Each structure stands twice: as structure tokens, then as C-alpha cells.
Amino acid sequence: MATKKVKADRCVTMLKALADEHRWDIVRTLLAESLSVSQLGERLKMPQPNVSKHLNVLRVAGIVVTERVGKEVRGGIAEAFRAELTKNKNRLDLGCCSFDFNSPRK
């Protein structure tokens, strides 16, 4: 029973984090390279404060990590999340559903 609870909690956390199209775009961008908050904002045409808020949601979900480098905050994909995607050919399988990071967002 405890295993089902853990999987359900993870599923809910991941679904909430990836439900927003901006967060989906951030993850897809960071899969290619680590970027600063301002670089992400420029690339995705989003205000810097919004990028920071989205990165925080993704960080709490264990999808991204952030690091302060001087005055910048840089975001990158968390190693465990990247390993899971690599193992599944860029697919995140939550059991109830899956996300394919190979396909463009529709």
C-alpha cells in the first residue's frame, strides 16, 4: 500500500509541474543546455520573474536544479530526472501516463 501512495504522490507532483505549457517549454529547453534565468526568459519570450516562479515549481518537483553563479541563477535538468529520461529514450513514464520529450508540444 505504501508503494502505491509514493507513486501516486510522485505522479501528482509531476503532473502539476508539467501541466503548464511554459514549464514544459522550460524543461525542453533545459534538456538541450543549462541556461540562466535571463537567458531562458529571452529565449522563451517570458518575463524573468515568471521564469523564476516556473523554475521553482520544477525544482520542487525534482525536475530541475538551480545554482547561483555570481549574480545569475542558472537552471539545468536534475541528474535523476535526466537519467530517467535517458533510460526511457526521452520519455517520462509515470505509470498512469507518459510524456514524450522527443515530440514538439501541441
N, C-alpha and C positions, 0 to 999 in steps of 0.2 A: 504494500500500500504506500509506503514512504517513497518508493521509486516513482510511482505514478504522480505523486504530489510534486516531486522535484522536477519531473519532465513537464508537468503542467505549468509550474511556475516559470520555468525557462521559456516555454512556448509563449506564454502570455507576455513576458518581458521582451522577447524577440519580436513578436507580432506588433506590440506597441511601438517599439523602436523603429521598425521598418515600415510601418503603416503610412508614414508621412513621405510624400514624394521628394521633398527636399533632403530628408535624411537618406533616402535611397540613393539620390544623386551624389551625396557626400560620400557614402560608402563606395559606390562605383568609382568615383574619382580617386579616393584614397587607396583603392586596390592597385592603382597604377603607380602612385607615388605619394610619399608623405609631403604635406604642404602646411604652411602657416594658415592661421585663421584668415588673414587678409588675402592671401593667395587664393584660398577656397572661395572667399566672397567675390573676388574679381572673376574667377573662372566660372562660377555658378551664377553670377549676377545677383548676389544676395547681400544685404547689409551685414556688416561684421558682427553686430550684436546677435542677429538671428543665427548666423553660423555658429557662434559660441554656444547658444542655447541648444541647438541641434546636436552639436558635438557632445555636450554634457549628457543628453539623453542616450546617445550612442555609447558613451563611456560607461555610464551606469549599467547598461545592458551587456557590457563586456565585448562590444564590437570594435571600438576604437580605444586608443590610448592617446593621451595628450602629454606634452612635455614643454616646459618653459625653456626657451633658448634665448638668453638675453631679454629683450623686450617683447619677443614674439612667443606665441603659443603655437606649437606645431602639432598636427594631428596625424595619426597613422593607424593602420589596422592592427588590432591586438593579435599577438602571435598565435594564441589558441584559436581565435576565430579564423585567421588565415590558414592555419594548419587544417582545420575542419573543412574549409572550402577547397583547399588543395587536395585533400583526401577524396573529396566527392566531385572533383572536376568543376570547381567553381559553383557548386550547388550547396545550399544550406537546407538540410532535411530535418525538419522539426518533428517528424512523425505524423502530425496532423496535416501538414502542408510543406511545401518546399519553395525556395526562392532560387531562381536561376540568375546568377550574376553574369552569365555569358550573353544573355539576350538584352536588347535595349528595353528600357521602361516604356510601357504602352500608355 
